[in-house]
Structures are given as C-alpha cells and as structure tokens.
Amino acid sequence: MDLSLVPVLLQAGPVNQTAYVAIGATYTENTIAVLLTLLTILAVSIQIARGYFLRILRKFTLRLAADIWWLLFVILRDASIFLIVFLGFELFYPGIYEDFPIAVPFELLAVNVFAAALVLLLLKDTDEEPIYNTIITVLVVIGAGLYIMGTVFVTESAVVLTNPVPATVSTSTSNIWGYFNQNFDSQNNPTLAMYSFYICFTILLIEGGIAILYGLTGGNMPRGMIPKIAKPIVKQPMAPGPPPSQQDKL
C-alpha cells in the first residue's frame, strides 16, 4: 500500500463537501447534456433511415432474421426518443439555470417536441400509417435541430469567446457567439430562462396528461377486446368422431 500521500492528505484540512457536491452536480449535468446531444443525433438518424431498414428487410430470406432487423430499428428509434424525454426532464429544474448554461428556449422546446413525438408513438401506429410516420420524422428533425443549435451556439459560446480561434472568432460580444451568449444563455438572461420554463413546462404537463389519459382508458383499443385478450385461452375438447372402420385399421 502506497503511503506517500498520507502527509499531504493530513495537511489538506477538512473535506469541503459542498465543493465536492457542486463538482459532482456540474459533471453530471455536463454528462447528461452531451448524452442528450448524441441521443438526438441517433433519433433523427434512425428515423430518416427508415427506408434503408425497409429495403434491407426485403433481402432477408429467413423470417427470424427479418424480425430481429425490424426489432432493432424499433428499439433504437423508440428508446432514443424515450431517453431524450426522460433525461431531458432535468432541464425543467429552475435551480440549474444559474449553475449551468442552458440554451433557452432551444433545449426546453426540443424536449417538448420529442415528448410530442413520444405521445404520437403511443397513440398511433406510425409504422402502418404513412402520414403519422411523416409527422414523427418532422418532429424528430425539429427537435434535434433545436437541441443541437442550442448546444453549439449557446452552451459552447462561452468557451469560444474565452478561447477564440485566431483569425476566426474575436473576444467581442458583437459577433454571433456573443449574441447567443448574452441573449439565450440561462445564466446571462434569467428572465427568458424562467419564461421558457413556465411555457415549456406547461406544454410538457399537457403532453404528460394526454399520455396518462391514454393509459387510464386502456388506449384506443375497444373495451370489448380487453377482457378477451386478458382471459386465458382454454381450448375446448374435440368432439368424438365416428369409430374407425375395419378398412382404416388395415
């Protein structure tokens, strides 16, 4: 066991737990922000590649291989949209607006758009109805565009202004980076941040209410179908047939 650091640790004094908690919170928020960016890219990539998945699907000669291929598409699309809404709920905590640069209202609206896509997936069979699949594609593209634009031009603007690339970006706030940093950064514009929270959180509550109502009513399945599906299927015994003839025995 290496004891060379013991004297240094003893001289460091009491542990500042508040600082460690702040560092851990900042690290978690940064990790979720980066993960959400990657998930939005995954969601829009899978959705616009639906034609490719269908084209490859027709080439499979085995039913099992085709089922696995289509299951992969559905899982990647639906899981990525669900995780965006699930992890994106962190953006609706007003306490982080002063601690972490949130791109308002871009990132909050992006979560609303992905939540709308998730509700549509819940209500309609988008794979069987082309019009709803088109709506899902539009929603996913808009949501990804909003989130990526907010991340690149708002969240990263402070870093670009602090460490400008020579001959491309100046430290002046008169350029595009400074404009987005001053007007759409939650730390620099808390008024816009709170108004964005009020509006986007209300939209999120409405979307959640629709999903809850769908679950309480059993979905769009007719009520008569639910007991039939829920009941176990009991096979009736076969009726006795005529006795076999002597010719059948031979």
The 8 nearest C-alpha neighbors of each residue, nearest first, counted from 0:
[[1, 2, 3, 4, 5, 6, 8, 7],
 [0, 2, 3, 4, 5, 6, 7, 8],
 [3, 1, 5, 4, 0, 6, 7, 8],
 [2, 4, 5, 1, 6, 7, 0, 8],
 [5, 3, 7, 2, 6, 8, 1, 9],
 [4, 6, 8, 7, 2, 3, 9, 10],
 [7, 5, 9, 8, 4, 10, 3, 2],
 [8, 6, 10, 4, 5, 9, 11, 3],
 [7, 9, 11, 5, 10, 6, 4, 12],
 [8, 10, 6, 7, 11, 5, 12, 4],
 [11, 9, 7, 8, 12, 6, 5, 13],
 [10, 12, 8, 9, 7, 13, 14, 6],
 [13, 11, 10, 9, 14, 8, 15, 7],
 [14, 12, 15, 11, 9, 16, 10, 8],
 [13, 15, 16, 12, 11, 19, 18, 17],
 [16, 14, 17, 18, 13, 19, 12, 20],
 [15, 17, 19, 18, 14, 20, 21, 13],
 [18, 16, 20, 19, 15, 21, 22, 14],
 [19, 17, 21, 16, 20, 15, 22, 23],
 [18, 20, 22, 16, 21, 17, 23, 15],
 [19, 21, 23, 17, 18, 22, 24, 16],
 [22, 20, 18, 24, 19, 23, 25, 17],
 [23, 21, 19, 25, 20, 24, 26, 18],
 [22, 24, 20, 26, 21, 25, 19, 27],
 [25, 23, 21, 27, 26, 22, 20, 28],
 [26, 24, 28, 22, 27, 23, 29, 21],
 [25, 27, 23, 29, 24, 28, 30, 22],
 [28, 26, 30, 24, 25, 29, 23, 31],
 [27, 29, 25, 31, 30, 26, 32, 24],
 [30, 28, 32, 26, 27, 31, 25, 33],
 [29, 31, 27, 33, 28, 32, 34, 26],
 [30, 32, 34, 28, 33, 29, 35, 27],
 [33, 31, 29, 35, 30, 34, 28, 36],
 [34, 32, 36, 30, 35, 31, 29, 37],
 [35, 33, 31, 37, 36, 32, 30, 38],
 [36, 34, 38, 32, 37, 33, 31, 83],
 [35, 37, 33, 39, 34, 38, 147, 32],
 [36, 38, 34, 40, 35, 39, 41, 33],
 [39, 37, 41, 35, 40, 36, 79, 42],
 [40, 38, 143, 42, 36, 41, 37, 35],
 [39, 41, 37, 38, 43, 42, 44, 36],
 [40, 42, 38, 44, 39, 43, 45, 37],
 [43, 41, 39, 45, 44, 40, 79, 76],
 [42, 44, 46, 40, 45, 41, 139, 140],
 [45, 43, 41, 47, 42, 46, 40, 48],
 [44, 46, 48, 42, 43, 47, 76, 41],
 [47, 45, 43, 48, 49, 44, 136, 42],
 [46, 48, 44, 49, 45, 43, 136, 50],
 [49, 47, 45, 51, 46, 50, 44, 52],
 [50, 48, 52, 51, 46, 47, 53, 45],
 [49, 51, 53, 48, 52, 54, 47, 55],
 [50, 52, 54, 48, 49, 53, 55, 56],
 [53, 51, 49, 55, 50, 54, 56, 48],
 [52, 54, 56, 50, 51, 55, 49, 57],
 [55, 53, 51, 56, 52, 57, 50, 58],
 [54, 56, 52, 58, 57, 53, 51, 59],
 [55, 57, 53, 54, 58, 65, 59, 52],
 [58, 56, 55, 54, 59, 53, 65, 60],
 [57, 59, 55, 56, 60, 54, 65, 53],
 [60, 58, 61, 57, 65, 56, 64, 55],
 [59, 61, 58, 62, 65, 64, 57, 63],
 [62, 60, 64, 63, 59, 65, 66, 58],
 [61, 63, 65, 64, 66, 60, 59, 67],
 [62, 64, 66, 65, 61, 67, 68, 59],
 [65, 63, 67, 61, 66, 62, 68, 59],
 [66, 64, 68, 62, 63, 67, 56, 59],
 [65, 67, 63, 69, 64, 68, 70, 62],
 [68, 66, 70, 64, 65, 69, 71, 63],
 [67, 69, 65, 71, 70, 66, 64, 72],
 [70, 68, 72, 66, 71, 67, 65, 73],
 [71, 69, 67, 73, 72, 68, 66, 74],
 [72, 70, 68, 74, 69, 73, 75, 67],
 [71, 73, 69, 75, 70, 74, 76, 68],
 [72, 74, 70, 76, 71, 75, 77, 69],
 [75, 73, 71, 77, 78, 76, 72, 70],
 [76, 74, 72, 78, 73, 77, 79, 71],
 [77, 75, 73, 79, 74, 42, 78, 45],
 [76, 78, 80, 74, 79, 75, 73, 81],
 [79, 77, 81, 75, 80, 74, 76, 82],
 [78, 80, 82, 81, 76, 77, 42, 38],
 [81, 79, 83, 77, 78, 82, 42, 113],
 [80, 82, 78, 84, 83, 79, 85, 77],
 [83, 81, 85, 79, 84, 80, 86, 78],
 [84, 82, 80, 81, 86, 87, 85, 35],
 [83, 85, 87, 81, 82, 86, 110, 114],
 [86, 84, 82, 83, 87, 88, 81, 89],
 [87, 85, 88, 83, 84, 82, 89, 31],
 [88, 86, 84, 89, 83, 85, 90, 110],
 [87, 89, 90, 86, 91, 85, 84, 110],
 [88, 90, 87, 91, 92, 86, 85, 28],
 [89, 91, 88, 92, 87, 107, 93, 101],
 [92, 90, 89, 88, 93, 196, 200, 107],
 [91, 93, 94, 90, 89, 95, 96, 88],
 [94, 92, 95, 96, 91, 193, 196, 90],
 [93, 95, 92, 96, 97, 98, 91, 99],
 [94, 96, 98, 97, 93, 99, 92, 90],
 [97, 95, 185, 93, 94, 98, 99, 186],
 [96, 98, 186, 95, 99, 94, 185, 100],
 [99, 97, 95, 96, 100, 186, 94, 25],
 [98, 100, 95, 96, 97, 101, 186, 25],
 [101, 99, 185, 154, 184, 186, 96, 102],
 [102, 100, 185, 184, 103, 99, 96, 154],
 [101, 103, 149, 184, 153, 105, 106, 183],
 [104, 102, 105, 183, 192, 101, 106, 185],
 [103, 105, 107, 195, 106, 108, 102, 192],
 [106, 104, 103, 145, 108, 149, 107, 102],
 [105, 107, 146, 109, 108, 102, 104, 149],
 [108, 106, 110, 109, 104, 105, 199, 111],
 [107, 109, 111, 105, 110, 106, 104, 112],
 [110, 108, 142, 106, 112, 107, 111, 145],
 [109, 111, 113, 107, 108, 112, 84, 114],
 [112, 110, 108, 114, 109, 113, 203, 115],
 [113, 111, 115, 109, 114, 142, 110, 138],
 [112, 114, 116, 110, 115, 111, 142, 117],
 [113, 115, 117, 111, 112, 116, 84, 110],
 [116, 114, 112, 118, 113, 117, 111, 119],
 [117, 115, 113, 119, 114, 118, 135, 138],
 [116, 118, 114, 120, 115, 119, 113, 121],
 [117, 119, 121, 115, 120, 116, 210, 114],
 [120, 118, 116, 122, 121, 117, 123, 115],
 [121, 119, 117, 118, 123, 122, 116, 125],
 [120, 122, 118, 119, 123, 117, 210, 124],
 [123, 121, 119, 120, 118, 124, 218, 219],
 [124, 122, 120, 125, 119, 121, 131, 128],
 [125, 123, 126, 127, 128, 120, 122, 131],
 [124, 126, 132, 131, 128, 127, 123, 120],
 [127, 125, 124, 128, 132, 129, 131, 123],
 [126, 128, 125, 124, 129, 132, 131, 123],
 [127, 129, 125, 130, 131, 126, 124, 132],
 [130, 128, 132, 131, 133, 127, 125, 126],
 [131, 129, 133, 132, 128, 134, 125, 135],
 [132, 130, 134, 125, 133, 129, 128, 135],
 [131, 133, 125, 129, 135, 134, 130, 136],
 [134, 132, 136, 130, 131, 135, 129, 137],
 [133, 135, 131, 137, 136, 132, 138, 130],
 [136, 134, 132, 138, 133, 137, 116, 139],
 [135, 137, 133, 139, 134, 138, 140, 46],
 [136, 138, 134, 140, 135, 139, 141, 133],
 [139, 137, 135, 141, 136, 140, 142, 112],
 [138, 140, 142, 136, 141, 137, 43, 143],
 [139, 141, 137, 143, 142, 138, 43, 144],
 [142, 140, 144, 138, 139, 143, 137, 145],
 [143, 141, 109, 139, 145, 112, 144, 140],
 [142, 144, 39, 140, 146, 145, 141, 147],
 [143, 145, 141, 147, 142, 146, 148, 140],
 [146, 144, 105, 142, 148, 143, 109, 147],
 [145, 147, 106, 149, 143, 148, 109, 144],
 [146, 148, 150, 144, 149, 145, 143, 151],
 [149, 147, 145, 151, 146, 150, 152, 144],
 [148, 150, 102, 146, 153, 105, 147, 152],
 [151, 149, 154, 147, 148, 153, 152, 146],
 [150, 152, 148, 155, 149, 153, 147, 154],
 [153, 151, 156, 149, 148, 150, 155, 154],
 [154, 152, 156, 149, 180, 179, 102, 155],
 [153, 155, 150, 156, 100, 102, 151, 152],
 [156, 154, 151, 158, 153, 157, 152, 150],
 [155, 157, 159, 153, 176, 158, 152, 154],
 [158, 156, 160, 159, 155, 161, 180, 154],
 [157, 159, 161, 156, 155, 160, 162, 163],
 [158, 160, 156, 163, 162, 157, 161, 155],
 [159, 161, 170, 157, 163, 158, 162, 156],
 [162, 160, 158, 159, 163, 157, 170, 156],
 [161, 163, 159, 160, 158, 164, 170, 157],
 [164, 162, 159, 168, 160, 169, 161, 165],
 [163, 165, 167, 168, 166, 162, 159, 169],
 [166, 164, 167, 163, 168, 169, 162, 170],
 [165, 167, 168, 164, 169, 163, 170, 162],
 [168, 166, 165, 164, 169, 163, 159, 170],
 [169, 167, 163, 164, 166, 165, 170, 160],
 [168, 170, 171, 163, 167, 160, 166, 174],
 [169, 171, 160, 172, 163, 168, 161, 162],
 [172, 170, 169, 173, 174, 177, 160, 168],
 [177, 171, 173, 174, 178, 170, 176, 175],
 [172, 174, 171, 177, 178, 175, 176, 170],
 [175, 173, 177, 176, 172, 178, 171, 169],
 [174, 176, 178, 177, 179, 173, 172, 152],
 [177, 175, 156, 179, 178, 174, 180, 152],
 [176, 172, 178, 180, 174, 175, 179, 173],
 [179, 177, 175, 181, 176, 180, 182, 174],
 [180, 178, 182, 183, 176, 153, 177, 181],
 [181, 179, 177, 184, 153, 178, 156, 182],
 [180, 182, 178, 179, 187, 177, 183, 184],
 [181, 183, 179, 180, 188, 184, 178, 187],
 [184, 182, 179, 103, 102, 180, 181, 185],
 [185, 183, 180, 102, 187, 186, 100, 101],
 [186, 184, 188, 101, 192, 189, 96, 187],
 [187, 185, 97, 184, 188, 100, 189, 96],
 [186, 188, 184, 185, 181, 189, 182, 180],
 [187, 189, 185, 190, 191, 186, 184, 182],
 [190, 188, 192, 185, 191, 186, 193, 187],
 [191, 189, 192, 193, 188, 194, 185, 195],
 [192, 190, 194, 189, 193, 188, 195, 103],
 [191, 193, 189, 195, 185, 190, 194, 103],
 [194, 192, 196, 195, 190, 191, 189, 197],
 [193, 195, 191, 197, 196, 192, 198, 190],
 [196, 194, 192, 193, 198, 104, 197, 199],
 [195, 197, 193, 194, 199, 200, 198, 192],
 [198, 196, 194, 200, 195, 199, 201, 193],
 [197, 199, 201, 195, 200, 196, 194, 202],
 [200, 198, 202, 196, 201, 197, 195, 203],
 [199, 201, 203, 202, 197, 198, 196, 204],
 [200, 202, 204, 198, 199, 203, 197, 205],
 [203, 201, 199, 205, 200, 204, 206, 198],
 [202, 204, 200, 206, 201, 205, 111, 207],
 [203, 205, 207, 201, 202, 206, 208, 200],
 [206, 204, 208, 202, 207, 203, 209, 201],
 [207, 205, 203, 209, 208, 204, 202, 210],
 [206, 208, 204, 210, 205, 209, 203, 211],
 [207, 209, 205, 211, 206, 210, 204, 212],
 [208, 210, 212, 206, 207, 211, 213, 205],
 [209, 211, 213, 207, 208, 212, 118, 214],
 [212, 210, 214, 208, 213, 209, 207, 215],
 [213, 211, 215, 209, 214, 210, 208, 216],
 [214, 212, 218, 210, 211, 216, 215, 209],
 [213, 215, 211, 217, 212, 216, 218, 210],
 [216, 214, 212, 217, 213, 211, 218, 210],
 [217, 215, 213, 214, 218, 212, 219, 211],
 [218, 216, 214, 215, 213, 220, 219, 222],
 [217, 219, 213, 220, 216, 214, 122, 215],
 [218, 220, 221, 217, 122, 213, 216, 123],
 [219, 221, 218, 222, 217, 224, 225, 223],
 [222, 220, 223, 224, 219, 225, 218, 217],
 [223, 221, 224, 225, 220, 226, 217, 219],
 [222, 224, 221, 225, 226, 227, 220, 228],
 [223, 225, 227, 222, 221, 226, 228, 220],
 [224, 226, 228, 227, 222, 223, 229, 221],
 [227, 225, 229, 228, 224, 230, 223, 222],
 [228, 226, 224, 225, 230, 229, 223, 231],
 [229, 227, 225, 226, 230, 224, 231, 232],
 [228, 230, 226, 227, 225, 231, 224, 232],
 [231, 229, 227, 228, 226, 232, 225, 233],
 [232, 230, 233, 229, 228, 227, 234, 226],
 [231, 233, 230, 234, 228, 227, 229, 235],
 [234, 232, 231, 235, 230, 236, 227, 228],
 [233, 235, 232, 236, 237, 231, 238, 230],
 [234, 236, 237, 233, 238, 232, 239, 231],
 [237, 235, 238, 234, 239, 233, 240, 232],
 [238, 236, 235, 239, 240, 234, 233, 241],
 [237, 239, 240, 236, 235, 241, 234, 242],
 [240, 238, 237, 241, 242, 236, 243, 235],
 [239, 241, 238, 242, 237, 243, 244, 236],
 [242, 240, 243, 239, 244, 238, 247, 245],
 [243, 241, 244, 240, 239, 245, 247, 248],
 [244, 242, 247, 241, 245, 248, 246, 240],
 [243, 245, 247, 246, 242, 248, 241, 249],
 [244, 246, 248, 247, 249, 243, 242, 241],
 [245, 247, 249, 244, 248, 243, 242, 241],
 [248, 246, 244, 249, 245, 243, 242, 241],
 [249, 247, 245, 246, 244, 243, 242, 241],
 [248, 246, 247, 245, 244, 243, 242, 241]]
